[in-house]
Amino acid sequence: MRSTVSAYARLPKIHKFSVAGIAATGAAVVAVAVAPHAFAADAAPAAAVKPVAWSAEAFGETQQAELDKHVDAAAKAGAEAAAKVKVDQERTEKQAANRSTERKAIAAKPATPAKPAAKPAAPAKPAAPAKPAAPAKKAYAENLEGWISESLDILRAKGIPASYDGIKRNIMRESTGNPRAINDWDINAVNGVPSKGLLQMIDPTFKAYHVEGTSWDIYDPVANITAACNYAADKYGSMDNVNSAY
């Protein structure tokens, strides 16, 4: 067991005063206990004084233990704080190193070449001029006058000579204006190739002098007139020069 003196020597100043007080109180209690009858005649007996709970040595040891506990706690807290500071410092240094590495990698990476400027758009082509509308097809009457007029327009376009009067005169002599007329008694009929149509043509002659753009039907009035005028122009110079069977 520690001596009272050694325990007392380790206490701080304020605790030493406390111990001294306790010691003095103890001495006073002892003095009263020695003379229990000093005031017996004048007063009732004093109540028994409870013994002091702490001795100087026990109090000093308890206080030292508390101090040791506080010192140990402070040392532990300081160590923990120092460790945390170290961890934070290491983390900061690591982050700084990572940022430095990233900056170096970015600096070392070659710059992406700039994209070439977009090719200028080709100028818009001028709109093609609108084709002139085809002239409306000329209407012709569906009769002898209309047939002759239509045939004359075709003949003029092909450069074949003929006149309205020359055509009509020969039509009236050959068929009297009947596009379905057929001769079944002359020499052509005897030979198996009867004359047909407005200007009484046989099939071989019609096919040989057919004018492009007209029907291949020998009974078609416009086709029959146009082919007959083409034949007359070749043989007689023009339908106007024909005044009899030809």
C-alpha positions as CSV (number, residue, x, y, z in Angstrom):
1,M,0.0,0.0,0.0
2,R,1.2,3.5,-0.9
3,S,2.2,5.8,2.1
4,T,0.1,8.8,2.8
5,V,3.1,11.1,2.3
6,S,3.9,9.8,-1.1
7,A,0.3,10.1,-2.2
8,Y,0.0,13.5,-0.8
9,A,3.2,14.6,-2.5
10,R,1.8,13.8,-6.0
11,L,-1.4,15.7,-5.6
12,P,-1.7,19.2,-7.1
13,K,-1.9,22.3,-4.9
14,I,-5.7,22.5,-4.7
15,H,-6.0,18.9,-3.8
16,K,-3.3,19.3,-1.1
17,F,-5.4,22.0,0.6
18,S,-8.4,19.7,0.5
19,V,-6.4,16.9,2.2
20,A,-5.1,19.3,4.8
21,G,-8.6,20.4,5.6
22,I,-9.8,16.8,5.9
23,A,-6.8,16.1,8.3
24,A,-7.7,19.1,10.5
25,T,-11.3,18.0,10.7
26,G,-10.2,14.6,11.7
27,A,-8.0,16.0,14.5
28,A,-10.9,18.1,15.8
29,V,-13.2,15.1,15.9
30,V,-10.5,13.2,17.9
31,A,-10.2,16.1,20.4
32,V,-14.0,16.0,21.0
33,A,-13.9,12.3,21.5
34,V,-11.2,12.6,24.2
35,A,-13.3,15.0,26.4
36,P,-16.8,13.7,26.1
37,H,-17.9,15.3,29.4
38,A,-16.5,18.8,29.1
39,F,-19.9,20.4,28.6
40,A,-22.1,17.8,30.3
41,A,-23.4,20.1,32.9
42,D,-24.5,22.8,30.6
43,A,-25.8,20.9,27.5
44,A,-27.3,17.7,26.3
45,P,-24.9,15.1,25.1
46,A,-23.8,15.8,21.5
47,A,-24.9,13.4,18.8
48,A,-22.3,10.9,17.8
49,V,-20.1,12.1,15.0
50,K,-20.0,9.8,12.0
51,P,-16.5,8.6,11.1
52,V,-14.9,10.4,8.1
53,A,-15.7,8.5,4.9
54,W,-12.3,9.2,3.3
55,S,-8.9,9.0,4.6
56,A,-6.2,11.3,3.1
57,E,-4.5,8.4,1.5
58,A,-7.7,7.0,-0.1
59,F,-8.8,10.4,-1.4
60,G,-5.4,11.0,-2.9
61,E,-5.4,7.7,-4.7
62,T,-8.9,8.3,-6.0
63,Q,-8.0,11.7,-7.3
64,Q,-4.8,10.4,-8.9
65,A,-6.8,7.7,-10.7
66,E,-9.2,10.3,-12.0
67,L,-6.2,12.4,-13.2
68,D,-4.7,9.4,-14.8
69,K,-8.0,8.6,-16.5
70,H,-8.3,12.2,-17.9
71,V,-4.7,12.1,-19.1
72,D,-5.2,8.8,-20.8
73,A,-8.4,10.0,-22.5
74,A,-6.6,13.2,-23.6
75,A,-3.7,11.2,-25.0
76,K,-6.1,8.9,-26.8
77,A,-8.1,11.8,-28.3
78,G,-4.9,13.5,-29.4
79,A,-3.7,10.3,-31.0
80,E,-7.0,9.8,-32.8
81,A,-7.0,13.5,-34.0
82,A,-3.4,13.1,-35.2
83,A,-4.3,9.9,-37.1
84,K,-7.3,11.6,-38.7
85,V,-5.2,14.5,-39.8
86,K,-2.7,12.1,-41.3
87,V,-5.4,10.2,-43.2
88,D,-6.9,13.5,-44.5
89,Q,-3.5,14.7,-45.5
90,E,-2.7,11.4,-47.3
91,R,-6.1,11.6,-49.1
92,T,-5.5,15.2,-50.2
93,E,-2.0,14.3,-51.5
94,K,-3.4,11.4,-53.4
95,Q,-6.2,13.5,-55.0
96,A,-3.6,16.1,-56.0
97,A,-1.4,13.4,-57.5
98,N,-4.4,12.1,-59.5
99,R,-5.2,15.6,-60.8
100,S,-1.6,16.1,-61.8
101,T,-1.6,12.8,-63.7
102,E,-4.9,13.7,-65.5
103,R,-3.5,17.1,-66.5
104,K,-0.4,15.5,-67.9
105,A,-2.4,12.9,-69.8
106,I,-4.6,15.7,-71.3
107,A,-1.6,17.8,-72.2
108,A,0.1,14.8,-73.9
109,K,-3.1,13.9,-76.0
110,P,-2.8,15.3,-79.5
111,A,-5.4,17.9,-80.3
112,T,-8.3,16.8,-82.5
113,P,-7.8,18.3,-86.0
114,A,-10.4,20.8,-86.8
115,K,-13.1,19.6,-89.2
116,P,-12.9,21.1,-92.7
117,A,-15.4,23.8,-93.4
118,A,-18.5,22.5,-94.9
119,K,-18.6,22.4,-98.7
120,P,-20.7,25.3,-100.0
121,A,-23.9,24.1,-101.4
122,A,-24.1,24.0,-105.1
123,P,-26.1,26.8,-106.6
124,A,-29.6,25.8,-107.5
125,K,-30.1,24.9,-111.1
126,P,-32.3,27.3,-112.9
127,A,-35.7,25.9,-113.5
128,A,-36.1,24.4,-117.0
129,P,-38.2,26.6,-119.1
130,A,-41.7,25.3,-119.4
131,K,-42.5,23.5,-122.6
132,P,-45.0,25.3,-124.6
133,A,-48.4,23.7,-124.4
134,A,-49.2,21.6,-127.4
135,P,-51.8,23.4,-129.5
136,A,-55.2,22.0,-129.2
137,K,-56.1,19.5,-131.8
138,K,-58.1,21.1,-134.5
139,A,-61.7,19.8,-134.6
140,Y,-63.1,18.8,-137.9
141,A,-66.7,18.2,-138.9
142,E,-67.6,14.5,-139.4
143,N,-68.8,15.0,-143.0
144,L,-67.4,15.5,-146.5
145,E,-66.3,19.1,-145.8
146,G,-64.5,18.1,-142.6
147,W,-62.8,15.1,-144.2
148,I,-61.4,17.1,-147.1
149,S,-60.3,19.9,-144.7
150,E,-58.4,17.5,-142.4
151,S,-56.8,15.7,-145.4
152,L,-55.6,19.0,-146.8
153,D,-53.9,20.0,-143.5
154,I,-52.0,16.7,-143.6
155,L,-51.1,17.1,-147.3
156,R,-49.7,20.6,-146.7
157,A,-47.6,19.3,-143.7
158,K,-46.1,16.6,-145.9
159,G,-45.6,19.0,-148.9
160,I,-48.1,17.2,-151.2
161,P,-50.0,19.5,-153.6
162,A,-53.8,19.5,-153.8
163,S,-56.7,21.8,-153.6
164,Y,-60.2,21.6,-152.0
165,D,-62.0,22.0,-155.3
166,G,-59.8,19.4,-157.1
167,I,-60.4,16.8,-154.3
168,K,-64.1,17.4,-154.1
169,R,-64.6,17.3,-157.8
170,N,-63.0,13.9,-158.1
171,I,-64.8,12.5,-155.0
172,M,-68.2,13.4,-156.5
173,R,-67.3,11.6,-159.8
174,E,-65.9,8.5,-158.2
175,S,-68.2,7.8,-155.2
176,T,-70.7,10.7,-154.8
177,G,-69.3,11.2,-151.3
178,N,-69.9,7.7,-150.0
179,P,-66.9,6.5,-147.9
180,R,-68.1,2.9,-148.1
181,A,-68.5,2.8,-151.9
182,I,-67.0,-0.2,-153.7
183,N,-66.8,-1.0,-157.5
184,D,-67.5,-4.7,-158.1
185,W,-67.9,-4.7,-161.9
186,D,-64.8,-3.0,-163.5
187,I,-61.6,-4.7,-164.5
188,N,-60.2,-4.2,-161.0
189,A,-63.1,-6.1,-159.6
190,V,-62.6,-8.8,-162.3
191,N,-59.0,-9.1,-161.2
192,G,-60.1,-9.5,-157.5
193,V,-59.0,-6.0,-156.3
194,P,-62.1,-3.8,-156.5
195,S,-61.8,-0.1,-156.0
196,K,-62.9,1.2,-152.6
197,G,-63.7,4.4,-150.7
198,L,-64.2,8.1,-151.6
199,L,-61.6,8.2,-154.3
200,Q,-62.0,4.5,-155.4
201,M,-58.5,3.1,-154.6
202,I,-57.5,-0.6,-154.8
203,D,-55.7,-2.1,-151.8
204,P,-52.2,-2.4,-153.4
205,T,-52.2,1.3,-154.4
206,F,-53.5,2.4,-151.0
207,K,-50.8,0.5,-149.2
208,A,-48.0,1.8,-151.5
209,Y,-49.1,5.5,-151.1
210,H,-50.3,5.5,-147.6
211,V,-49.4,8.7,-145.7
212,E,-48.0,8.4,-142.2
213,G,-50.2,9.6,-139.5
214,T,-53.4,8.4,-141.1
215,S,-55.4,5.1,-140.6
216,W,-54.5,1.9,-142.5
217,D,-58.2,1.3,-143.1
218,I,-58.9,1.9,-146.8
219,Y,-62.5,2.9,-146.0
220,D,-61.3,5.6,-143.6
221,P,-62.3,8.9,-145.4
222,V,-59.2,11.0,-144.5
223,A,-56.8,8.1,-145.1
224,N,-58.4,7.3,-148.5
225,I,-58.3,11.0,-149.7
226,T,-54.7,11.5,-148.5
227,A,-53.3,8.4,-150.1
228,A,-55.2,9.1,-153.4
229,C,-53.8,12.7,-153.5
230,N,-50.3,11.3,-152.8
231,Y,-50.7,8.9,-155.7
232,A,-52.1,11.6,-158.1
233,A,-49.2,14.0,-157.2
234,D,-46.7,11.2,-158.1
235,K,-48.5,10.2,-161.4
236,Y,-50.1,13.5,-162.5
237,G,-48.5,16.3,-160.5
238,S,-51.6,17.0,-158.4
239,M,-55.2,15.7,-157.8
240,D,-56.2,19.0,-159.5
241,N,-54.9,17.5,-162.9
242,V,-57.2,14.5,-162.7
243,N,-60.5,14.7,-164.5
244,S,-61.4,11.1,-165.2
245,A,-60.6,7.6,-164.0
246,Y,-57.0,7.5,-163.0
